Protein backbone atom coordinates (compact mmCIF):
# COMPACT_ATOMS: atom_id res chain seq x y z
CA UNK A 1 0.00 0.00 0.00
CA UNK A 2 1.37 3.39 -1.00
CA UNK A 3 0.17 6.86 0.00
CA UNK A 4 0.57 9.93 -2.21
CA UNK A 5 -0.58 13.56 -2.08
CA UNK A 6 -1.28 16.38 -4.53
CA UNK A 7 -0.70 20.12 -4.23
CA UNK A 8 -4.51 20.43 -4.34
CA UNK A 9 -4.52 18.59 -0.97
CA UNK A 10 -5.97 15.29 -2.14
CA UNK A 11 -4.48 12.07 -0.82
CA UNK A 12 -4.47 8.82 -2.76
CA UNK A 13 -3.87 5.41 -1.18
CA UNK A 14 -3.04 2.68 -3.69
CA UNK A 15 -3.72 -1.00 -3.08
CA UNK A 16 -3.15 -3.17 -6.15
CA UNK A 17 -4.75 -1.36 -9.08
CA UNK A 18 -7.35 0.49 -6.97
CA UNK A 19 -6.78 3.88 -5.38
CA UNK A 20 -8.81 5.45 -2.58
CA UNK A 21 -9.01 9.26 -2.76
CA UNK A 22 -9.82 11.88 -0.12
CA UNK A 23 -8.75 15.30 1.09
CA UNK A 24 -5.91 15.87 3.52
CA UNK A 25 -6.19 16.82 7.17
CA UNK A 26 -4.74 20.22 6.22
CA UNK A 27 -7.55 20.73 3.66
CA UNK A 28 -10.35 19.81 6.05
CA UNK A 29 -8.92 22.14 8.70
CA UNK A 30 -8.78 24.98 6.18
CA UNK A 31 -12.39 24.34 5.14
CA UNK A 32 -13.79 24.18 8.67
CA UNK A 33 -17.02 22.35 9.49
CA UNK A 34 -18.06 20.33 6.44
CA UNK A 35 -21.79 20.35 5.78
CA UNK A 36 -22.12 18.61 2.38
CA UNK A 37 -20.18 16.24 0.14
CA UNK A 38 -21.01 14.94 -3.32
CA UNK A 39 -19.10 11.91 -4.57
CA UNK A 40 -18.91 10.45 -8.10
CA UNK A 41 -20.98 7.46 -9.17
CA UNK A 42 -19.38 4.11 -9.91
CA UNK A 43 -18.58 3.68 -13.58
CA UNK A 44 -17.62 7.29 -14.20
CA UNK A 45 -14.36 7.69 -16.10
CA UNK A 46 -12.05 10.44 -14.89
CA UNK A 47 -8.98 11.99 -16.47
CA UNK A 48 -6.18 13.24 -14.25
CA UNK A 49 -7.22 16.66 -12.90
CA UNK A 50 -10.96 16.27 -13.62
CA UNK A 51 -13.47 17.61 -11.10
CA UNK A 52 -14.49 14.42 -9.33
CA UNK A 53 -16.37 15.45 -6.19
CA UNK A 54 -17.59 18.51 -4.29
CA UNK A 55 -17.13 19.41 -0.64
CA UNK A 56 -18.92 22.29 1.08
CA UNK A 57 -18.19 23.75 4.47
CA UNK A 58 -19.49 26.68 6.48
CA UNK A 59 -16.66 28.69 4.87
CA UNK A 60 -16.59 27.63 1.21
CA UNK A 61 -17.33 25.05 -1.48
CA UNK A 62 -14.46 23.29 -3.18
CA UNK A 63 -13.93 20.73 -5.91
CA UNK A 64 -12.03 17.52 -5.29
CA UNK A 65 -9.92 16.58 -8.31
CA UNK A 66 -8.92 13.19 -9.65
CA UNK A 67 -5.20 12.85 -8.80
CA UNK A 68 -4.82 10.26 -11.57
CA UNK A 69 -6.96 8.88 -14.40
CA UNK A 70 -9.24 5.90 -13.96
CA UNK A 71 -12.75 4.56 -13.55
CA UNK A 72 -14.67 5.13 -10.33
CA UNK A 73 -15.46 1.79 -8.70
CA UNK A 74 -17.14 3.19 -5.58
CA UNK A 75 -18.23 6.49 -4.08
CA UNK A 76 -18.34 6.82 -0.29
CA UNK A 77 -22.09 6.80 0.30
CA UNK A 78 -21.59 7.39 4.03
CA UNK A 79 -20.64 11.02 3.30
CA UNK A 80 -24.17 11.87 2.11
CA UNK A 81 -25.60 10.99 5.53
CA UNK A 82 -22.66 12.23 7.58
CA UNK A 83 -20.35 14.69 5.78
CA UNK A 84 -18.67 15.47 9.12
CA UNK A 85 -16.81 12.16 8.68
CA UNK A 86 -14.41 14.24 6.58
CA UNK A 87 -13.63 16.46 9.60
CA UNK A 88 -13.35 13.56 12.03
CA UNK A 89 -11.26 11.19 9.89
CA UNK A 90 -10.18 12.92 6.65
CA UNK A 91 -7.48 10.44 5.77
CA UNK A 92 -9.48 7.37 6.79
CA UNK A 93 -13.28 6.89 6.88
CA UNK A 94 -13.78 10.31 5.24
CA UNK A 95 -12.55 9.10 1.84
CA UNK A 96 -14.48 10.28 -1.25
CA UNK A 97 -14.12 7.62 -3.95
CA UNK A 98 -12.21 4.58 -5.13
CA UNK A 99 -10.72 4.55 -8.58
CA UNK A 100 -9.36 1.74 -10.77
CA UNK A 101 -6.08 3.12 -12.08
CA UNK A 102 -5.83 3.68 -15.83
CA UNK A 103 -2.08 4.41 -15.86
CA UNK A 104 0.06 3.64 -12.80
CA UNK A 105 2.89 5.77 -14.19
CA UNK A 106 0.86 8.89 -13.24
CA UNK A 107 1.61 8.12 -9.58
CA UNK A 108 5.22 9.18 -10.17
CA UNK A 109 4.06 12.80 -10.46
CA UNK A 110 2.55 12.89 -6.96
CA UNK A 111 4.20 13.75 -3.64
CA UNK A 112 5.13 11.22 -0.97
CA UNK A 113 3.52 11.69 2.46
CA UNK A 114 6.80 13.06 3.91
CA UNK A 115 7.22 15.52 1.04
CA UNK A 116 3.60 16.69 1.37
CA UNK A 117 3.86 17.23 5.14
CA UNK A 118 7.03 19.31 4.64
CA UNK A 119 5.44 21.29 1.78
CA UNK A 120 2.34 22.10 3.88
CA UNK A 121 4.59 23.67 6.52
CA UNK A 122 5.64 26.26 3.93
CA UNK A 123 2.08 27.43 3.22
N, C-alpha and C positions, 0 to 999 in steps of 0.2 A: 504494500500500500504506500502510495506516495502522495504528498500534500504540496500543492502549488498555490500561488497567489497572483493576482493581477494588480496593476496600478489603479484600477477602478474599484478595488477592495472586494473583489470576489475571491473566494477560495475554491479549490477544486481538489477533491480527494479521489485518486484513481485506484480502482481494484479491478485487475484484469483489463477488459476493454470497456468498462463502465465507469463513468466519473460522476460523483455527487458534487453539486454546486450550491454554494450559499454565499452570504456576505460576511465579511470579517467582523470580529469584535469591535475593532476601531470604527467600522462603518455604522454598526448599530448604535454605538455610543454617540456618534456624530448626529445620527438621525433623531435620537431620543425615543420616546414611547411610540412603538409601532402599532398602528391601528388597523391596517389593511395590507394584505399581500395577495397578489394574483400570480399564479404559477402556470407554466405552459402545459398543454395537454399532451399525453403520450402520442407518439407518432409524428409530432411536429419536427421538421428538419430545420436545423439552425446552422448558419455559417458563423465562423469566428467573428465576434463583435456584434452580432445581431442582438436587438432588444429581445430578451427572453422572458422576463418577469417584471412585475412592478411591486414596489414597496412604498407604503405611505405611512408617515409618522405625524405627530402633532406639529412638527416643524416643516416638513417638506415631503414631496413625492419624488421617487427616484426610480430609474430603470435599473434592472439587473441584466448584465450582458452575458452572452455565451463566451466563456473564456477560450473555447475551442469549438470546432465544428462537430456536428453529430446529430443523431436522432434522439429525441426525448423518449425515454422508456417509462418514466414515472414523474409526476408532479407531486409535491408534498401536500396532500389534501388536508392534513392536520392544520395547516396555516390558515385556511379559510375560517375554521372554527375558533382558532386561537393564534392570531398573528403575534401575540406577545411571546410566543415560543422563540421568535427571532431575538428578542431582548434577553431572554433567560438563558438560551443555549445557542448562540449564533453559529458556532462552528461544530454543532452536533445535531440535536433534534430540530433545530431551526433551518435545516437545509431547504432549498427551493425546488430543485429538480435533479433527476438522474439522466445522464446522457450516454448513449453508446458512441464511443469515439469513432470519428470518420478518418482521422489522420493523427496517429500518436506522435508524429514528429512535431506537431504544433505545441506540444508540452514543453519543448526545449526553449520556447520564447517566454515562458512564465518564470516568476521568481520562486525561489525556495522559501520555506517558512522563515528561516533565519534571515535571509536577505530582505524579506518583506517586513519583518519586525524591526530591523535596523532602519529601513527606508521610512517607515511610519514615524519613527522618532525625529526625523528631519522635517516633518510637516508642521 
